[in-house]
C-alpha cells in the first residue's frame, strides 16, 4: 500500500485538509436540501461501483470523498445549532442507512478501500464529537451496526499512519463515552468468541507500545477499558483469560529493554544513577519508561483478575528471562548499566502490586542456585563503578521501607540477638536517655594537629591565610549549624517511622521472639549454627508477605515464609556474615576503607548507612548507634569502625605539615562547590554537561554531571550537609543540572586546593577527614532524635 501514500488522489486529499468551517448562519431547509443533493451524487457513484459493471476509478473516489466532506460540514452546522426538531440531516443519515451503504461500497473499491475507510472514520469521529447526547446515538441501530462492522474489519489490518491516527482517536472517543455510560458496554462487548467479542479492546492492543501521539492515545483508551473491567466481572475475565494484552505488555517491555544501550561510556567518576536529563537524552529509555509507567497504571486501575495476570506475565515474561540474565552476566560495563536500569525502574514504579513483583524477583528468584539479592550484595565490595551503582540500588531498595527487604538484608540475621553477648540481650531495647551515644560520636572528630607552616609550603600554596582568616574559617560548617542536622534527622526518622508503621514485628529482640539461642559458630559447627538462624525465623511474617509466590503460602499458617541461608560468597562464610549478615558486614568493611575510597564512593556509602540509621528498630540501632552494648568478638559495630577510622586518620594527618590549613581548604572547596551547584539550580535553563551520544555499537556516552534525580517526588533524605548532599543524594530531591569543567579549581582568598594538595593521597585523606567530621555530626543528630522520638511516641499496645 506504500504506492497509495503518494498517489495523486492522496495528494489531493492532503490539500483538502479537515472539514471546512460552515457558515455561522444558514437556512436549515437549504442545508437539508444541500445535504440530500450531495448524498445523491455520492450514491450514484456508489451504485455504479456496487453494480460491478466497471471498477471504481480515481475520479469516482475523489468525487465521493468531496461529497462526503460537504455532508460532514452540513452535519456539524446542524448539530451545533441544536434542537431536536432541526436534526433533519442526522435523521436522514440514519433513516437511509447511509453509513451501511458507505461500508459496503468501500469493500468493493479494491486499492481505494482505505480512502473510503478513512472518510468513514472521520464521519464517526465527527458525530461522536458534536452529538449532544452520545449515548443516544450509540443506541441507534443504523449508527451502531455499521460502526461495529467497520471496527471488526480493521482487526489484524495494517494501515497507513493517517488511518491509524483516526482509528485510535475514534476508539479513544468510544472508551470515554463508555466510561461515562458503562451501561452501554454490552453494545460493544458481545457474546461472540475471538477478538471480535470486544472489538474496541482488540484494536487497541497492537498500539500500546507505539511511540508518539498514537501510542499515547491508545494507552489512554486502554486504561479506560481496564477501569471498566473493575466493575464488570465478565469483561475482566475476558481481558485476563481470552485477550492477549497481558503477554503483549510483558513481551513489549522485553523488546523495548533489548533496544536499550548495553554499555555507558561513563566519563565521570561520580556517576551512579540515571538522572532526568539522562532519560530525556536517551529516547530508547524514555520510550521504555513510558511503557513501564503504563503497566504501572494498568495494575492500579484494573480488576484483580487482570492485575494478577498482568503481574504474572511481567514476572515470567520480562523480569526472569530478560532482567535476570542482564544482572548476572560477566561483562562489568554491562553490569553497571543493567544495575542502573533496575534502580531507575524501582524509582519509577508507584503501584505496590508491581513493585512487589520487582522485589520478589530481587529477593526470591534464583539463578543457578543463587538469588539475585545475594549476587548484588557481593558487589558491595570493591571500589569500582559497579560498587557505586549497587550502593545506589540498595539505597533505593531501603528507601522503599519494605519489611521483607529489610528482613532479608538485616533482621533475619539480627533477630536471634547473636551479635551481642548473651548478658547484653536484655539491654537491646534500652534507650540512651542521657544521649551518651551522640556525645561519643562527636568526640570521634578528627584531632587536627597544629604545626608551623614552612616557607616552602607557603610558597607552594599560591597564597596564605592570615590568623584572623584561620580563626574564622575554622568554624565554617557545611550544613550551617548542628540545628540543621537535628532538623534533617528529625524529618528522616519521622518519615521512616511512619512508613514502617504497618510492619508485622518491632524487631526489638522480643518481636519476633528469638526461638533458639545460638552458640558462636566454629568451623566444625558453622553449618549447624546457620541452619537466622533459619529455623528461628521460620514463622516471621511481613507486610510485604507477597514477595513469596502465592502458591507457597499455606492457608493454615498465614504470613509464613521460608528464608534462605546466608549467601555462599565463599566456601566458608565469615562468622560475622552469619551473625550480622553479609549486607551490614560488607558495608562496614567498605567503611573501614574510607581513607582509600574516592570521595564519591564515601558519599554514597555514608548516605546508605545514614538511611539505615534512620530506622527506629532496636535491633538495627543496637549495631549502628549504641555505644554501650558488648558485641561478640567477631562482630564489628559502627562505633568500632568509626573509632578505628579516627585513629588512622589522626595518625596519618600527624605525619604531614600544615594539616589544619589543608582541612580548611578542603572544607572551603566543598562549600564553593555547593555554591556552584546551588547557583546552577537557580538557573535551570542553562545547558547541562550530562550528554549521551548514541553510537552504532549500542553504547551511549555519559558526560560529567552532579545531579539529583527523583521520579516519585520523594522527600530529600538526610545528608551530611547541604553541600555534600548535592554530591551524594543520588535518588532524592529535585534535579539540578550542572556544567562542570574537567579540571575545575575553586579559588578562595588567593589559594587553590588543586594546586595546594599536589599529593593525591593526601588530598583524598583530607577530603575524607572533612567528610568523616561532618558525618559524625549527622550520626549524632540521628542518635539524639531517636531518643526524642522515643520519648514523644507512646509504646504500641501489645
N, C-alpha and C positions, 0 to 999 in steps of 0.2 A: 504493500500500500504506500510505499515511500514516494512513488511517482505522483500519487494523488496530491501530495502536500504542495507540490509546485505546479500543479495543473492550472490552466487558465481559469477554470471555474473557481478554484480555491483562492487564487489571487484576486478574482473579482469579489468574492465574498469577504475577504480580508478588508478590502477597501470599503465595503459597505458598513463594517463596524457593528455596533449593537443596535437595538431597536431605536428607531428615530423618535425624537420627542414629539408628542402630539400637541396640537394647538390647545390652549387653555380653554377656549370657548368654541363649542361645536354643537350643531343641532343633533340630538340623539337619533332622530329619524334618518337624517342624512348619513350619520355614522353607520347605522344599521344597514342601510341600502348599500353603502360602500363596502361594508364587511361581506355582505352576500355576493356582491359583484366579484370581489377578489377571490372568494371561495369558488365561485362558478368557473372562473378562469383556471384556477388550480385543479379543480375537479375534472375539467375537460382533459387536461393532460394526464391526470391520474387514470381516468377511464381508458385513455389510449394505451397507457402502459399496462393496465390490467387486462386489456383485450389481447395482448400478446401478439398482435399483428406485426408490430415493429418495436424494436428495443428503444429504451429511453436514450435521448441524445443530451448532449451538454446543454443546449439551449432549453430543452424541456426542464431539466433540473433547475437551471438558473431561473426560469420563469416561475416554477413552483415555489422556490425559495423566496423570490421577491414578493410574490403574492402573500405568502405566509408571514413575511415580515410586516407587511401593511396590515394584515389581520391582527397581529400582536399589538401593533400601535393602537389600533382602534379598541382592542380589548382593554389595554392599560387605561386608556382615556375613560372608558365606561366604568371600570372598576374603581378608579379614583373618584369619579363623580358620585358614586354611592347611590343608595336607594334600590330596593328590591324591584320596583316597577320599571327601572331603567337598565335592566340587565338583558336586553334583547340579544345582544351579540353572544353572551355567555350561554344563554338558553339555546340559541341556535346551534352553537358549537356542540352542546351536549345532545340535543334532540336529533341532530343529523348524523351523530356518531362520526364526526369529522376526525377525531383522534384515532378511532379504529381504522378509518379509511387511509389515513396517513401511514399508519404502521403497516398495513397490508401492502400498500403500494411500495413502501421503501424496501421491502424484502424482494421486490421484483426488478429493482433498478441495477442489480449487478454491482459494478465497480463504483456506482454512485450512492450505494446504500448508506454509507457513513455520512454523506452530506445531509440526507433527509433525517438520519438518526440524530444528528446534531441539532437540527431545527426542532425536532420533537422534544428533545431535552430542554431547549430554550423555552418552548411553549409551557411545559410543565413547571419549569422554574418560575416563569413569569406569573402563572396562575397562582402558585403557592405563595409567591411574594406579595401579590396585590389583592388576593381574595380576602374580603373582610373576615370570613369565617372559614378557615382552612378545614376544620373538622367536618363541616357540612359538605365541602367539596369532595373530601375523601369518601364520603358515603354514596356519592353519585356513581352508579354503575358505568355510564359512558365515560367517566373520568378514570375510575379505578381499574376497570378491566384492561384497557389498552396500556395503562401505566405499568401494571404487573407484567403484561406480555412484553412490553418494551424492556423492562428491567431484566426479565428472565432471558431475553435474547442476548443480553450483554454478558452473561456469565461465561467465563473462560475465553472471552474475546480479548484481542489485543488492539487497542485503539490509538489513534494519534493524540498528541498532547491536548489539543483543544477539546476533543470529545471527553477525554479523561477529566479535564477540569470541570466541564459542565456536568458530567455524571456524578462526580464526587460532591459537587455543590448541591445537586438535586437530592442526593442521598442524605446529605447533612440537613437539608431543609425538612425532609421527611422524618428524620430522627428527632429533630427539635419539636416537630408537630406531635409525634407520638409521645414524647416526654411530657408535653403539656396535656395530652389527651390519651393516657395509657389504655383507656377502654377501647380504643380503635386498633390496638396492637393485633387483634385477631384478623384484621383485614389483610395484614401482610405476613402474619405467622400462621401458615396454613397447616393442614393435616397431611400434606404430601410428604414424600421422603426425598432425600437428597438435598443438594444446595438450594433448590427452589423453595424449600419449606420456609425459610426466612431469607428472601432474596436480597433484602437490604444488607443484611449482615454478610452474606456470602460475597457480595460485590465489594464490600469494604476490606475484607481480609487481605487481598493481594497488595493493598496500598498502605498497610500500616507501617511499613519500614521505608516508605518512599520519602525522598528528600523534598524540600521546598513546600510551597503552599498546598499542593495536592495532598502530600503526606500529612501535613498538619491538620487539614480539614477532615481527612479520613480518620485520623486518630481521635479527633474531637467527636465525630459521629459514632465511632466505635465505643467510646466511653459512655455516650448516651445509651447505646444498646446494652452495655454492661449494667448501667444503672437500672434499666428496665428489667433486667434479669433478676435483680434483687427482690422484686415484688411479684415475679412470675416464675413459679417452680418449673413449669413446662419449658419455658424459654431457657432457664438456667440449665436444665437437663440437656436441652438440645445443644447449647453452646459448649458445655463441658464434654458431652459424650459423642455428639454427632458431627459437630463442626471441627475444622482443623485449625482454629485460631490459636489454641494453646501451643501446639507444636510449631506453628508458624512464628509465633512471637519468640519462642525459645531458640529455634534454629536461626531466626533472624539475628538475634543477639550474637550467636556463634559466628555467623557470616560477617557481621559488622566488626566483631572483635578481630577476626582474621585479617581485616584490612588495616588495623592499627599498626603503626610502626613498631617493629620488634626491638629496635635499639634507639637510644637517645644519645647523641654526642654531647655529653654534659661538659660545658666549659667552665662551670662554676663549682668550686669545691663545696659550697654550702647548699647546693640544691638537694632537696629531699622529698618534694611532693609537687604535684601539679597545682598551679595557680589558675585563677580565672583567665588571666592573659594567655597562659599556655593552652588552655582549652579552646579559646577563641581562635588562636592562630593555628590550630590543628583541626581542619574540617572533619577528618575522619572521627576524631574523638568527640567533636561536637555532635555529630550525627549519632554516634553510639549512645551518648548520654541522653539524647532526645528519646531514643527508643527505650532506654532503661527507665527514664522518667515515665514513659507511657506505661510500661509494665508495672511500675510502682503505683500509678493511678488506677490501673485495671484492678489490682488487688484491693485497692481502697474501696472501690465502688461496686464491685461485682458480688454476685451471690456466693455464699460459702462453697457451693459445689464448683463454681468456676474458679474461685480462689485456690481451692485445694488442687485442682487440675493444673492450674497455671503455675503454682509453686513447684509442683512435682516435675513439670517439664523444664522449668528454669534450672532446677537442681540437676536432673539427669540429662538434660539436653544442652546445658550451657556450662554450668559450674564444673561438673565432674569430668566431661570429656574435653573441655577447652581450657578453662582457667586452671584446673589442677595440673595438667602437664606443663602449662606455661610457668607455673610456680616451682616446678620440680626439675626443670631442665638443668643442663650443666654449664651453659654459657652465662658468665657473670653479668655481662652487659644486658642480656635479655632478661635475666632475673631481676635486675634493678628496675627495668621498665615494667615488667608484669607485676611486681610488688607495688610499684607506684600506681598502676592502674587499679589494683584491688583496693588500695587505700582510698583512691578517688571515688570508686564505686560505693564504698561504705559511707563516705561523706555525702553522697548524692541521694541515698535512699532514706525515705522518711517513714514508709509503711512498715509497721512491726512485723507483719507476716513475711514480707520479702526480706527484711533484714534478718529475720530468724533463719531463713533458708541459707543466706550467706554465712551466718555464724555457725550454723550446723555443718556446713561444708568445711569451714576452717577448723572447727573443734572436733568433729566426729569422724569425718571421712578419712579413709586410709588409702595409701598408695604404696604398694609393695611392703605392706606391714607397718608402715609409718604414717602417722597422722600429719596433716598439713601444719597444724599448730606446732607440733614438735620440730618440724623442719624449719619453720620460721623462727622459733626460739633459738635454735642452734646458730642462726645467722646474726644474733646479737653480739657475738664475739668478733673481734677484728676492728679495723679502722677504715674500712672501705666504704664506697658509696652505697653498697648493698646494706651495710650496717645502718647507715643513715636513714635510708628509706624504710628499713624494717622497724627501726625505732619509731618513725613517723606512723607506720601502720599500727603498732601496738598502742601508741598514744591515742589514735582514733578509736581503736577497739576498747580501750579502757574508758574513754570518754563516753561510750555508749551506756555505761553503768549496768551492764548485763550480768546478772548473778552467775549464770553458768560459765561465762567467760572468766570472771574473776575467780570462780571456783576452780577452774582448770589451771589458771595461771598461778594462783596464790593459795587459796584457802584449803584446797584438798590436801596440801602438804602441811599447813599450819594447824589444822583442826585438832590433830592429836596432841598438840602442845609439846611435841618432842624437840622443838627448837630451844626450849628453856629447860633449866634444871627442874627436877621433879618438885623440889621445895618451892619453886617460884610460880608454879602454875596457877595457884590461887590468887596471885597478885596481878595477873594479866589484865583484869578488869579495873584495877585501881587507877584512879585519875591523879595526875600530877598537880594537885590543887595548889601547891606552892610554886609552880612554874619553874621547877629546877631544870627541866629539860631545855627550856628556852634559854635559861641562864648558861647552861653548859654549852649550848650551840654558839651563843655569842662569844663565849670565852675561847672558842676554837679559831677565832680570827687570826690571820697571819700576823706574826710578830715582825714588824718592819725594822730591820737594822739601820741605824743612823751612822753614816760614815762621812768623813770629809771628802768632798769631791776633788779629784786630782786635776791638774792643769790640762793633762791630755784628754781626759774625759770631757772637760769643759769645752775645749775647742772642738771636739768631735760632735757635740750636741747641736751645733749650729745656733746656740743661744744659751742663755742662763736664766734662772729664776731668782728673783730677789727673795729674801727670807720672808718678807711680808707676803709675796705671792705663794710661797711654800706653805705658810700657815693657813692661808685661805683655801688653797686647793686641797689641803688635807681633809677638809670637811665636805668636799664635793661628793654628793650622793647621786647615784644613777637613778634612784627612784624617789628623789626629793627628800623624804624623811621616813622614819620607821613607821609612822602612822599610815603611810600609803601602803606599806607591806601588810599591815594589820587589816586595812580595809579590803585589800585584794584577797587575803586569806579568808576573811570572814565570808565574803561573797562566794568563794570557791567551795568552802566547806558547807555552806548552806545549800548551794545548788546540788552538791553531791549527796548530802543527806536527804534532800527531797527526792532525788532520782532513785535512791536506794530504799525509799520508804516502804515499797511493796515487797521487799526481799523476804524470803521464807525464814531465814535464820539471821541471828545477830552476829555470829562468828566472834564470840567473846570468850571462848574456852568452855562454854556450857551449852550453847545452842549453835550447831548440833553438839550433842554430848560426845566427848572422846570415848569411843566404845572400848578401845584397848590401849593400855599404856605400853609404849614401845620401848624396848631396850635399845640403847645406842648400838647401831649395827656394826659388826666387824666383817672382815672378808668372808668368814665362814657362815654367818647368819644374815648376810645382806639381803639375799633374795627372800628369806622368810620375813624380815622386817618390812620389806617393800610390799609383800603380799598382805592410803593417806587420808598398814596405812590405807590400802584399798578397801579392806573389809570394814574399817571403821567409818568409811564414808558411803557404804553401800546403800544407806537409806536417805542420803542427803538429797533434798529436792531444791528446786529453784523456780523463780518467776518465769524464767525462760526455759522451763522444762521442755519446751518444744524443740530444743536443739536435738533431742533424741527423736528418731523417727517414731511416728505414732504406733507403728506395728510392734515396737519394742516396749511399749508401755502396757503393763498389766492392769486391768481394772481393779483387781483385788488389792493392789498396792500403788495408789495414785502418787504422782511426783517422784517415783523410784528411778534411779539412774545407776548404771554400772560404769564406774570410772576406770579408765585405763591406767596402766602403770606408768612410772616415770619414763620419759623418753630415753631410748637407748642410744645416746650420743657416743658413748664409749662402751666397751665391753664390761667394764666395772665402773658404774657411775660414782661420782664423788659423793661422800657421805652427806655433805651439805645439800646436794641436789635432792636427796631423798627426804631430808628433814625440812628444808625450807623451800625446795622446788628449784628447778633449773632456771626459771624465769628471773626470780629475785637474785639467785646466786650469780647469774651471768651479768645482771645489771650492776651488782656490787663489785664484781670483778672488773667490769669495764670502768666503773668509777675509780677503782684503785689506780687505773692507768691515766687518770685525768691530766697529769703533768705532761704526758707524751701524746695525748689526744689533740686533735685540732680543736680550735675554739668552737667551730660549728658543731662538731660531734658532742662536745661538752655541753653546748647549749641545748641540743636535743635530749641528751642523757639526763641532765639536771631537770629539764622540764618534765620528762616522763616520771622521774622519781617524785617530783613535787606533786604531780597529779595523783600518784598513788598515796602520797602523804595527806591528801585532802579527804580520803575515805576515813570514816569515823569508826570502822570496825576495830575493836580492841586487838584482835589477833594480828592485824597488819600494822597497827600503830605500835604494838609491842616490839616489832622488828625495826621500825623506822624512827620512831620519836620517843622511845622510852629509854632513858639513860641508866635506870637503876636495876633492871632485870639482869639476872645472871644467866647467860646462854651456855648451851653445850659448847665444849671446846672447839668443835669443828664448824660451828655456825658463826658467820660474821653478821653483826648488826650494822646498821648505818652509822651509829656512833663510833664503832670501832674503825670503820673505814675512814670516816672523817678525821678521827684522831691520828690515824696513820698518815693521812694526806697532809695534815697540818705539820707533823714532824718533818716530813720530807720536804715540804715547801719551805719551812723555816731553815732547814739545813742547806738547801740549795741556794736560797737568796742570801744567806750569810756568807756564801763563798764569793759574792760579787759586790763591787763597789756601787755606790750611788743608787741603791735599790729603791730607796724612798722616792727619788725623783722619777725613776722608771715607772713605778707604780702610779704616780700622779699622772705621768704622761699617758700611760695605758688607760687610766680612768677618763682622762680628757679626750683621748682618742675615741673611746666608745661613746662619750657624751656628744662629741661633734658628729659622730656617725649617726646617732639618734636624731640630732637636729636636722641633718641632711635628709633622713628618711621622713621626718615629720613635715618638712617643707615639701617634699615630693607628694605626701599625702594631701597636702593643702592645694596642690596643683595637679589634679588627676588627669588633665588633658595633655600633659607632657608625655612624649613617647617613652615607652619602657624599653629597657635593654633586653628584655626577655623576648627572644625571637626564635621561631622554628623555620628552618629551610628544608622542606621535604626534598629528598633525593631519590634517585631511581632505584636504589638498593633497599628501600624500605626503612631508611634511617632518617631520623629528624635531629636537627642540631638545636641544642638548648643553650641559650645565651645566659649571661650573668644577670642575676636579679636577686633582690632581697624583698620578699613579699609575703603578706598574709594571704590565706585562702580559706574561704568558708562557703559551703554550698547549702548549709542548713540553717544559717543565721544563728549559730551557737555563740554564746557569750564568750568573750575573751577569757582564756584560762589564766590562772595566776602565773606570774612570771617573776623572775629575779628582779627585774627592773623594767621601767618603761623603755629604757634604752636597749637592754638585752632582749626584751620580749619581742621587739620587732625582728630581731635576728632569729629567734627560736620558736615563736608561736606559729608553727607550720600549718596548723589546721584550724585556727580560730581567728575571729576578727574580720575586719573589712580589708579588702585588697588595696594595696598601695604600691603602684609600680614605681621603680626607682631606676634611674640611669646611673651606672657605676663604671668608672674608668678602670681598666685592668690594673693600673699601678697607682691607685688613689692614695693621696697623702693629705692629712689634715694638719694645717699649720696653726699652732696655738702659742701666742706670746714669743714668737721668733724661733721655736724649735719644732722639729718634726720627729714623730715617733719612728717613722720608717727609716730615717737616717740615724736616729739615736741608737736604736736597738739593732745593730748590724748582725749580731749573733741570733740566728733564727731560733735556736733552742731557748736562749734567754728570753727572747720576745714571747715565745709561746708560754713559757712558765710564768712570766709576768702577767700576761693576759689571763692565764689560769688562776693566778693568785687573786686578781681582781674579781673574776667570776666566782671563785670559791668564797671570797669575803661577802659578796652580795647574796650568794645563795644561802649562806648561813643565816643571814637576816630573814630571808624568805622562810626557811625552815623554822626559825624561832617564832616568827609570826604565826605560822601554822600551829605550832605547839601551843602557843598562848590562846589562840582562837578555839582550838579543840577543847581546852579547859572551859573557856567562856561558854561555848555552845552546850557543853555537857551540863553546866550549871543552869542554863536557861531553859533546857528542854526536859520535861519530866520523863522518868523512865517509862517504857512501854508496859502495859498491863500484861501479866502472864496469863 
